[in-house]
Amino acid sequence: MRFRVEGVVMKVLVLGGTQFVGRSLVDAALAGGHGVTLFNRGQTNPTLFPEVEKLRGNRDGDLAALQGRRWDSVIDTTGYLPRVVGLSAKLLASAVEHYCFISTVSVYADFSHSGMDEAAPVGTLQDGTIEVVTGETYGPLKAMCEQVVQEVMPGRTLIPRPGLIVGPYDPTDRFTYWPHRVARGSDVLAPGEPERAIQIIDVRDLAEWILRMVEAGATGTYNATGPAGRLTMSAFLQECKVVSGSDARFVWIDEQFLRDQEVKPWIELPVWMPGEEYRGLLAVDIRKAVVAGLTFRPLAQTVHDTLDWDATRPSEREWKAGMTPDRERELLQTWQACQRHAV
């Protein structure tokens, strides 16, 4: 199946489309000359993309604006609950040729092993009716969403499973914290093992690849993260230092010490997931997606562009993730005192 031929563009419906991943997807679609329709509640960045058609509604029951319409493909950026995803998938099954559901590598059941490919078992819930998204339910719920879409549109679904998505306009601050913090310089608390592998993907690389796959009518499931080679936490932080030109000095602090101090992984120290039980979360097998054309811009460009975007935001805003300066200073002092006493 292939929708786009020379001189012909697609009609693409994007569920969401005005925040981070959806925003980059719309940018990529417009750059490719495609006709774009957005369906959302109109509550996030409602004035963004004035040139595209906007349909208003709510995925949980108010889908009237989608009735009687046709598109070549739909890209679902906002599906978290299988029941809700099922509503839109069933309505659109006869209105589109192709359904792209953006999932996550968090679907996997066991993160203690590195190198998981797309055939690895996914997480499940004892109670399949749960509709509360938490750290424990997020992955299994997304796995159930995948299953719903595949059941409703067999042979017509594309399911990218991204890892940690990064870059400009990220509302979570999970990546932005590090370039911002390193740019401030001085002693920087660096967590755990310097050589521990991490994976990230620039939102623009993800969006451009998804659009190429949708254009080709590609189907199947793909781990979609990066980079192409092995990236360590140490190399990532060093790149932040080089790009920002700061005088940062990285103080690597033992994992157990951070646990004892009740430091919250992933949120208080983004990208850090301690312990063997999570070693595979940021180390999945991406060879299938790379063979299918997934490419990556240099990490330095992602860091640079993120810093440029971050500089446009209010300096006194509240961070969604990352450690406060006072908390970091306290931990560094406590760690250094422990090291002195240990000598």
C-alpha positions, 0 to 999 in steps of 0.5 A: 500500500502506498498513498503518496505518488509523485504530484499527489499528497495525502489527506492526514487526520491528526488526533491532537496535533498541537503539543510536542509530538503532534506539533512536530508531526503537523510541521512535517506533514505541512512541509511535505505538502500534505493536507492536514486536519486536526481533531482535538478539544481546542484547549492546548495552543488553539491558535497554532497552525491557523492554515489547517482545518480544525475539528473540535470534539472530545475523544471520549464520546464527542466524535461527531465532527469526524462523521461523514469524512474521509482521509488517507491516514490518521495519526493518533498522538493522544491515545492512552485508554483502550476504551477511548482509543476503540471509539475513534478506531471503530468510527474511523475504520471505514473513513481511513485506509491507514491508522498510525497509533503512537505507542511507547517502549514502556509497553514491555513487561520486563525491563531487566534485559537490554536489547528487547525487540518488538516481539518481547512480551508486553505488560498486562493488567489484572483489571482490564477496565482500569482507566487511571494512568499511573507509572504502573498502568501507563505501559500496559494501557498503551499495549491494550490500545495497540491491541484495540487498533490492530483488532479494529483495523487488521493489516492497516496499522502502524505502531511506532514505540518511541522511547524518551522523546526530546527536543524543543517544545517538550512540556515534560522538561525530562530532557531540557533539565540537563542542557539547562542545568549543565549550561549553568555550570559549576558542580553538577550532580550526575547520577549513577554509572557514567557509562550506563546506556541511555536512549533518546530521540529528537521529536523532529526525527521521530515525526519525519520518520513517521510521516515517511512511513505513513506516506509509504503505507507501512504497517507493523510495530517498531521500536523508534528511539535512538541514537544509531550507536550506543550513547552513555549518560556521561557522553550525553552530559559532556555534549551538553557541556560542549554545546553550552560552553559552560564550566560544568564539573560533573560529580558522579554520585553513587546510585545507592546514596541517591536511593538512600536520600530518596531522590526520585528517578526520572522526575527529580533526576531525569533520564536516570533509572537505577537498578538492574530492573530498569536497565533495558528501558533505555536500551531497546533494539531499534534495528527494525526501525533503522532498516525502515529508514529511521535517521538521527540528527547529531545530538549537538543539534538537539541540545543546541536547539533545545537550549535556544527554545528554553531561552524563550521561556519565562525564567521564573517558570516552574519546572515539571522535572529536574532538581531544584538548586537547593536540593542539588546543593544539599545532596552534593554537600552531603555526598562530599562529606561522606566521601571525606569521612570514608577516607 
